[in-house]
Amino acid sequence: MTTPMGYPVPEADPPTLVLVDAFSTGALLAERARDLFRLIHVRSRSHLPATFSASLPAELFDEDLSYADQADDVLRRLAELAPVAVIAASEFGVEVADEIAAKLGLRGNDPALSHVRRDKFHMLETVAAAGLRTAKQRRGSDAESLLEWRSAAGLQRVVVKPLDSAGSDDVFISESAAEIRAAVRAIIGKTNLMLRTNAAVLAQEYLVGDEYIVNTVSRDGRHWFTDAWISHKVTVRDNRRIYDCEDLLAPSDPRFAEIIDYVAGVLDALGIANGPAHTELIYTAAGPVLLETGARLSGLANPRALDRGTGVNQVDLTMDCYVGDGTALAAQPSVYARREQARCVNLIAHREVPLPARVLREELGRLPALESVRFRIADAAMTRPTIDLNSSPGVVFLVHEDAAEIERSYRTLRRLEHELL
């Protein structure tokens, strides 16, 4: 027997579900699955940054295993439990989830392509080889060689960033030789958010145009588009471009069909045949150009807000892909319909203060368009001036049928933010 969403009905001995690195929005998968499965958590790394570790809902798991130093033991234990699925629940877990699923003969994505789903240089090379438009790029550890490449490519402004990281970690927009040298010095040798040492950097052509975010769920190579957003950024200290807010895109937008077709090609090229994905791109004068794709849930995943905005959400459809029978996916059109306006607002801290979470919740609760607020740090924890997503203290979802009401709520939110953060 199954539930209406296609999930198994709990039994005396419930089936086992494995989540790899259930941090950030990956915790939503654990919350959805807890009453129906024996939940096993697998950590791909021995240690993780405190910010991410704090978001793990440890109380929801029956076992918490470390794959990094005990891979054989973990595989034996999982074979004993005979899980019905293994899901990468955050960017950290993509490669290990691919490997475990393949070894246990479960639904997943080909581990032979795991590296192109994580390394940004190989990602773009693979997408370009599939005949899709990509940015000019070069990897290297020496600033002078990157400067020579920039000159030969006829570029002025470039983006310099780690090959393998997340959350806009150490992403520099550089226009001069001095800025490029400084960016390389800042990145090389540093341990990035994925807890790997940066041995090289990626320099890419700076793409001019609007940025879009497209979220999907795939099953057996078929793709469903659950939500897409146009992203807005602002420039802060050190010439950092940070995320301001994202607006839910209407499928009637004149660029929408071209963007969706392009993203489908990217997913195919990267071998994302099963599960969620989060794609970021720039719509240039020549059309869509990929920034990167993550084979995991979006940081915008918010089931309640998305159910209002589109009638579907990436979390539930990911569950249907892996532990359901695909009925919920099959019942959906391949592209969502926008029901209400929605805006996701990233909070920007302007100074170091104890996070006034209670006061912020009270004040934001008065906004007519408020749907929810989710803080990235604990109440009273010290904020730091926001320079990337990981230093943003939280995210606010505004949902309303009236776009003007969302704009008014947004303006009030930003005024409160300047007063309190």
C-alpha positions in Angstrom: 0.0 0.0 0.0 1.0 3.6 -0.6 0.0 7.0 0.5 -1.6 9.4 -2.1 1.8 10.8 -2.8 3.0 7.3 -3.6 5.1 6.9 -0.4 5.0 3.5 1.5 2.6 3.2 4.3 4.4 2.7 7.7 4.7 -0.9 8.7 5.8 -2.6 11.9 9.3 -2.6 10.4 9.4 0.5 8.2 11.5 0.7 5.1 14.9 2.4 5.3 15.7 5.7 3.6 19.3 7.0 3.4 20.0 10.8 3.3 23.5 11.9 2.6 24.5 15.2 4.3 21.0 16.4 5.3 22.0 20.0 5.9 20.3 23.3 5.0 17.1 22.6 3.0 18.0 18.9 2.9 16.5 18.8 6.4 13.1 19.2 4.8 13.5 15.8 3.3 14.1 14.3 6.7 11.0 16.1 8.1 8.9 14.8 5.2 10.2 11.2 5.6 10.5 10.7 9.4 7.1 9.1 10.1 7.3 6.7 7.1 10.9 5.4 7.2 13.7 4.3 9.3 16.0 7.2 8.5 19.7 6.8 8.2 22.0 9.7 7.9 25.4 9.4 6.1 28.1 12.1 6.5 30.3 12.4 3.5 33.0 14.2 5.5 34.4 13.7 9.0 33.9 17.4 9.9 31.8 20.2 8.6 31.5 23.9 9.2 29.5 24.7 12.2 27.0 26.7 10.2 26.0 23.6 8.2 26.3 21.1 11.1 23.8 23.2 13.1 21.1 22.7 10.4 21.2 18.9 10.7 18.0 17.6 12.3 19.9 14.9 14.2 16.9 14.0 16.3 15.1 12.7 13.2 17.6 10.0 12.4 17.8 6.4 13.7 21.5 6.2 12.8 24.2 8.7 11.9 27.1 7.1 9.9 30.4 8.6 8.7 31.4 7.5 5.2 34.7 9.4 5.0 36.7 7.1 7.2 34.5 4.0 7.3 33.2 3.5 3.8 33.3 -0.3 3.8 31.6 -0.5 7.2 28.9 1.9 6.1 28.2 0.0 2.9 28.0 -3.3 4.9 25.6 -1.7 7.3 23.4 -0.2 4.6 23.4 -3.5 2.7 22.0 -5.1 5.9 19.3 -2.5 6.1 18.4 -2.8 2.4 17.3 0.9 1.9 14.7 1.8 -0.7 16.6 4.9 -1.7 19.7 7.0 -1.2 19.3 10.8 -1.7 21.9 13.5 -1.8 20.4 16.0 0.7 22.8 18.8 0.1 25.7 19.9 -2.2 28.2 18.1 0.1 26.6 14.7 -0.5 26.3 14.6 -4.3 29.3 12.4 -5.0 28.9 10.0 -2.0 25.2 9.6 -2.7 25.9 8.7 -6.3 28.5 6.1 -5.2 26.4 4.5 -2.5 23.3 4.3 -4.7 25.3 2.7 -7.5 26.9 0.1 -5.2 23.5 -0.8 -3.7 21.8 -0.9 -7.1 19.4 1.9 -6.3 18.0 4.8 -8.4 20.5 7.6 -8.8 22.8 9.3 -11.2 25.9 7.8 -12.9 28.9 8.1 -10.6 31.1 8.2 -13.6 29.9 11.8 -14.1 29.8 12.8 -10.4 32.9 15.0 -10.9 31.3 17.1 -13.6 28.3 17.7 -11.3 30.7 19.2 -8.7 33.8 20.7 -10.4 32.8 23.9 -12.1 35.5 23.8 -14.8 34.6 20.3 -15.9 30.9 21.1 -15.6 31.2 23.8 -18.2 33.5 21.8 -20.4 31.0 19.0 -20.4 28.1 21.3 -21.2 30.1 22.9 -24.0 30.9 19.5 -25.5 27.1 18.9 -25.7 26.8 21.8 -28.0 25.4 24.3 -25.5 26.5 27.9 -25.1 29.0 28.5 -22.2 31.3 31.2 -20.9 35.0 31.4 -21.8 37.0 29.9 -18.9 40.4 28.9 -17.7 41.6 27.1 -14.6 45.0 27.7 -13.0 47.0 28.4 -9.9 49.2 31.2 -11.2 47.7 34.7 -11.6 50.1 35.5 -14.4 48.9 32.7 -16.6 45.3 33.8 -16.0 46.2 37.3 -17.0 47.7 36.1 -20.2 44.6 34.1 -20.9 42.4 37.1 -20.2 44.3 39.2 -22.6 44.3 36.6 -25.4 40.6 36.1 -24.9 40.0 39.8 -25.2 38.3 40.1 -21.8 38.4 42.9 -19.3 36.1 41.9 -16.4 36.3 38.3 -15.2 35.0 36.2 -12.3 37.5 34.4 -10.2 36.3 31.7 -7.8 37.1 28.2 -6.4 36.6 25.2 -8.6 34.6 23.4 -6.0 32.6 25.3 -3.5 29.1 26.7 -2.8 27.1 29.6 -1.6 29.0 32.3 -3.5 32.1 31.4 -1.4 35.1 33.6 -2.5 33.6 34.7 -5.8 35.4 37.8 -6.9 34.5 40.1 -9.8 37.9 41.4 -11.1 38.6 44.1 -13.7 42.3 44.9 -13.2 45.4 42.8 -13.0 45.8 43.8 -9.4 42.3 42.6 -8.5 42.9 39.3 -10.3 46.2 38.7 -8.4 44.4 39.6 -5.1 41.6 37.2 -5.9 44.0 34.3 -6.7 45.9 35.0 -3.4 42.7 35.0 -1.4 41.5 31.6 -2.9 44.7 29.5 -3.4 45.5 27.4 -0.3 42.3 28.3 1.5 39.9 25.6 2.7 36.6 26.2 1.0 33.1 25.6 2.1 33.2 22.0 0.8 36.2 21.5 3.2 38.6 21.0 0.4 41.8 23.0 -0.1 41.8 25.2 -3.2 44.8 24.1 -5.3 43.6 26.1 -8.3 41.0 28.7 -9.2 38.5 29.1 -12.0 38.6 32.3 -14.1 35.5 32.9 -16.3 34.3 35.5 -18.6 32.0 38.0 -16.8 28.5 37.5 -18.2 26.3 40.5 -18.7 22.6 40.0 -18.3 19.9 39.0 -15.9 20.4 36.0 -13.7 17.9 33.2 -13.4 17.4 30.2 -11.1 15.6 27.1 -12.4 14.7 24.2 -10.1 13.8 20.8 -11.3 13.1 17.2 -10.4 14.0 14.4 -12.8 13.0 10.7 -13.0 14.4 8.3 -15.5 15.7 11.1 -17.6 12.5 13.1 -17.8 12.6 16.6 -16.3 9.9 18.5 -14.4 10.4 22.3 -13.9 9.0 23.1 -10.4 9.9 26.8 -10.1 12.1 29.4 -11.8 13.1 32.8 -10.6 14.7 36.0 -11.8 17.5 37.0 -9.4 18.5 40.5 -8.3 21.8 41.4 -6.8 23.5 44.3 -5.1 27.1 45.3 -4.8 28.6 45.5 -1.3 32.1 45.8 0.2 35.1 44.6 -1.7 33.1 44.8 -4.9 31.2 41.7 -3.9 27.9 41.0 -5.7 25.4 39.4 -3.3 21.9 38.1 -3.7 19.2 40.7 -2.9 16.0 38.8 -3.8 14.5 36.5 -6.3 11.0 36.8 -8.0 9.0 33.8 -9.1 8.9 33.8 -12.9 5.7 33.4 -14.9 5.8 30.8 -17.6 4.4 33.5 -19.9 7.7 35.4 -19.7 9.1 35.8 -23.2 12.4 34.2 -22.2 10.9 31.3 -20.3 10.7 28.7 -23.0 14.3 29.3 -24.2 15.6 29.1 -20.6 13.7 25.9 -20.0 15.0 24.2 -23.1 18.5 25.3 -22.3 18.3 23.9 -18.8 16.9 20.6 -20.0 20.0 20.3 -22.2 22.3 21.1 -19.3 20.7 18.4 -17.1 21.1 15.8 -19.9 24.7 16.8 -20.5 25.5 16.4 -16.8 23.8 13.1 -16.4 21.1 14.3 -14.0 18.5 11.7 -14.8 17.1 11.3 -11.3 16.4 13.7 -8.4 16.4 17.4 -7.8 18.6 20.0 -9.4 19.2 23.7 -9.0 20.5 25.6 -12.0 21.8 29.2 -12.2 22.3 31.0 -15.5 22.7 34.4 -17.1 20.5 35.4 -20.0 23.0 37.3 -22.2 22.5 39.0 -25.5 23.2 35.7 -27.1 20.7 33.8 -24.9 21.1 31.6 -21.7 24.6 30.8 -20.5 25.2 28.4 -17.6 26.7 29.6 -14.3 26.4 26.2 -12.5 24.0 23.4 -11.7 23.8 21.6 -8.3 22.3 18.0 -8.3 20.4 18.7 -5.1 17.5 20.6 -3.6 17.5 24.4 -4.1 18.3 26.7 -1.2 14.9 28.3 -2.2 13.1 25.0 -1.3 10.1 26.0 0.9 7.2 23.6 0.4 4.5 25.8 1.9 5.5 28.9 0.0 5.9 27.0 -3.3 2.6 25.2 -2.9 1.0 28.6 -2.8 3.0 30.0 -5.6 2.9 27.1 -8.0 0.8 24.2 -6.5 3.9 21.9 -6.4 7.2 21.9 -4.6 10.6 20.4 -5.2 10.7 18.5 -1.8 7.6 16.4 -2.3 8.4 15.7 -5.9 11.9 14.6 -5.0 10.4 12.2 -2.5 8.0 10.8 -5.2 11.0 10.3 -7.5 13.0 8.2 -5.0 10.5 6.5 -2.7 7.2 6.9 -4.4 6.1 5.3 -7.7 6.4 8.5 -9.7 2.6 9.0 -9.7 2.9 12.5 -8.3 5.4 13.5 -11.0 3.4 11.9 -13.8 0.4 13.8 -12.7 2.2 17.1 -13.1 2.7 19.0 -16.3 6.4 19.3 -17.2 6.3 23.1 -16.4 4.6 24.7 -13.3 1.9 27.3 -13.5 2.3 30.4 -11.3 -0.7 30.8 -9.0 0.5 33.7 -6.7 3.3 36.1 -6.9 6.4 35.2 -4.7 9.6 36.8 -3.7 12.5 35.3 -1.8 14.5 38.0 0.1 18.0 37.3 1.4 18.6 39.3 4.6 21.7 41.5 4.5 23.5 42.2 7.8 25.3 45.6 7.8 27.2 45.2 11.0 28.1 42.7 13.8 25.2 42.5 16.2 23.5 39.6 18.1 20.7 38.4 15.8 17.4 39.8 17.2 15.4 36.9 15.8 12.4 37.3 18.1 12.1 41.0 17.3 12.5 40.4 13.6 9.9 37.7 13.6 7.4 40.0 15.4 8.0 42.9 13.1 8.0 40.8 9.9 4.8 39.1 11.0 3.0 42.4 10.4 3.8 42.4 6.7 0.7 41.5 4.7 2.8 39.4 2.2 4.9 37.5 4.7 4.8 33.8 4.2 7.8 32.7 6.4 11.2 33.6 7.7 14.1 31.2 8.1 17.2 32.2 9.9 20.6 30.7 9.1 22.0 31.4 12.5 20.7 31.0 16.0 18.9 33.7 18.0 21.5 36.1 19.5 24.3 34.6 17.5 26.6 37.3 16.2 26.0 38.4 12.6 28.7 39.6 10.3 28.5 42.0 7.4 27.0 40.1 4.5 29.4 39.4 1.6 27.9 36.1 0.3 25.0 33.8 0.9 26.7 32.1 3.9 27.0 35.4 5.7 23.3 36.3 5.1 21.6 35.8 8.4 18.3 34.5 6.9 15.8 34.4 4.1 12.2 35.7 4.0 9.5 34.5 1.7 6.8 36.9 0.5 3.8 35.5 -1.2 0.7 37.4 -2.3 -1.7 37.6 -5.3 -0.8 41.3 -5.6 2.7 42.2 -6.8 2.4 45.7 -5.4 1.7 44.3 -1.9 4.9 42.2 -2.2 6.9 45.3 -3.2 5.5 47.3 -0.2 6.3 44.5 2.2 9.8 44.2 0.7 10.5 47.9 1.2 9.3 47.7 4.8 11.5 44.7 5.4 14.6 46.5 4.1 13.9 49.4 6.4 13.7 47.1 9.4 16.8 45.4 8.4 18.8 48.6 8.4 17.5 49.4 11.9 18.1 45.9 13.4 21.0 44.4 11.4 
